[in-house]
Amino acid sequence: MSKVVYQGRSYERLDDESVLRCLLRNEIRVPYSCESGACQACTMQAIKGTPPPGSQDDLKETQKSLGYFKACVCRPDEDLEVALLDDAHNHKYQMEVVERSFLNDEILRLRLKCSESFEYRAGQFINIFKGDLIRSYSLASVPDVDEMLELHIKRVPGGVVSNWLCDDVQTGDRLTITGPMGECFYHETNGDGLLAVGTGSGLAPLWGIVRDALGRGYDRPIIVCHGAMKPENLYYVDELRQLVETHENVSYFPCLSDVAEGDLPAGMSLGFPNDIAFAQQPSLAKWQVFLCGNPEMVNNTKRKAFLVGASLKNIHADPFVMASPS
Ligand SMILES: Cc1cc2nc3c(=O)[nH]c(=O)nc-3n(C[C@H](O)[C@H](O)[C@H](O)COP(=O)(O)OP(=O)(O)OC[C@H]3O[C@@H](n4cnc5c(N)ncnc54)[C@H](O)[C@@H]3O)c2cc1C
């Protein structure tokens, strides 16, 4: 089994152990959250040796060339000498909470202001720190359009960070964050259309991505399918309908999975947003596809989108995987 070298000491990896688990087992504190390669909180740098390619997925090309890798999904065949990213490589921003309001019973909108320049693409995510805990939240705002950064936070029963944000964090408070991260943003291409499918607060990045595409002059069909169980779990229905009014290439399907057919409100669809999406657009060849929210929905839809013609490079997915227990 290969070894992980950290600060001059060698640690043997056990069986299929990741670099992250090997270091944690040896009581080396490495920041981490989702432990599935999504949140990038455990990004480290290889000083000697080559990280396996899968451990560099979704990192920027510049980061890859510097040997950055995600420790939680790194299982190297060869010995790897590694370092934690220092503050210069992992800049922490202070964001002031300037507005907070609930979009429905379970989803909080936070608007944040950064005291320094913060460049991002609509749809990317940031990592918020609560002490040692780190959680990812996607950006719903569009740079140059929205003055503030916007987050949609769903309250998770028993969830440490979402409940802290929903109950304790007030306007005027400062949040420590890193980012932006992720590849789930609009890429200018000559494709035939753009499909955006999300559940719950998975609408956050989609709201940014769709408005970003429109702002950049995207004039081919855009289909937005947002799913929730009941009408009261949806949000931004009026805002999305307004987008449809002002842009003839946009269609919007609010989808409800837990209502009786007779109780379905007018203009809403019965079923899961991914099923409604495929019914609307059975072939996705040359389409850009954006999938966010419930991990099971995202991963199943990603597979199906590929099977109906979308190329993998045009499928952008952010499964909102939960943090692994610390
Ligand atoms: C790339 C990325 C982007 C994300 N973007 C967003 C976003 O824009 N908005 C948003 O609201 N969330 C988003 N998330 C999820 C978010 O990071 C947290 O996982 C979520 O807020 C729960 O954190 P917590 O500390 O409250 O719960 P925890 O304390 O981590 O979990 C408490 C308990 O709740 C359960 N649990 C955790 N998450 C969920 C869940 N989603 N559904 C059901 N049960 C759960 C766990 O089993 C655990 O037992 C994103 C995640 C990723 C990886």
The ligand as a Gaussian input file, in Angstrom:
#p B3LYP/6-31G(d) Opt

LIG

0 1
 C      -21.685000      21.613000      -3.886000
 C      -22.801000      21.758000      -2.854000
 C      -23.663000      22.832000      -2.934000
 C      -24.704000      22.962000      -2.000000
 N      -25.553000      24.024000      -2.113000
 C      -26.584000      24.150000      -1.235000
 C      -27.518000      25.261000      -1.359000
 O      -27.397000      26.129000      -2.230000
 N      -28.539000      25.318000      -0.470000
 C      -28.715000      24.367000       0.521000
 O      -29.691000      24.488000       1.293000
 N      -27.833000      23.327000       0.667000
 C      -26.770000      23.219000      -0.166000
 N      -25.873000      22.181000      -0.011000
 C      -26.012000      21.290000       1.186000
 C      -25.304000      21.949000       2.399000
 O      -23.906000      22.016000       2.147000
 C      -25.468000      21.174000       3.719000
 O      -25.174000      19.817000       3.529000
 C      -26.887000      21.301000       4.294000
 O      -27.196000      22.660000       4.523000
 C      -27.004000      20.532000       5.639000
 O      -26.030000      21.004000       6.519000
 P      -26.299000      21.023000       8.102000
 O      -25.017000      21.359000       8.782000
 O      -27.482000      21.834000       8.421000
 O      -26.699000      19.501000       8.383000
 P      -25.762000      18.394000       9.082000
 O      -25.517000      18.789000      10.492000
 O      -24.595000      18.167000       8.184000
 O      -26.703000      17.124000       9.015000
 C      -27.644000      16.846000      10.055000
 C      -28.490000      15.654000       9.705000
 O      -29.313000      15.982000       8.593000
 C      -29.181000      15.036000       7.565000
 N      -29.067000      15.813000       6.320000
 C      -28.042000      16.629000       5.949000
 N      -28.311000      17.223000       4.762000
 C      -29.531000      16.782000       4.382000
 C      -30.345000      17.025000       3.270000
 N      -29.972000      17.858000       2.286000
 N      -31.545000      16.401000       3.204000
 C      -31.956000      15.566000       4.192000
 N      -31.207000      15.277000       5.278000
 C      -30.021000      15.877000       5.380000
 C      -27.921000      14.227000       7.857000
 O      -28.214000      12.846000       7.689000
 C      -27.634000      14.462000       9.291000
 O      -28.053000      13.380000      10.068000
 C      -24.848000      22.011000      -0.941000
 C      -23.952000      20.938000      -0.858000
 C      -22.939000      20.810000      -1.798000
 C      -21.978000      19.648000      -1.686000

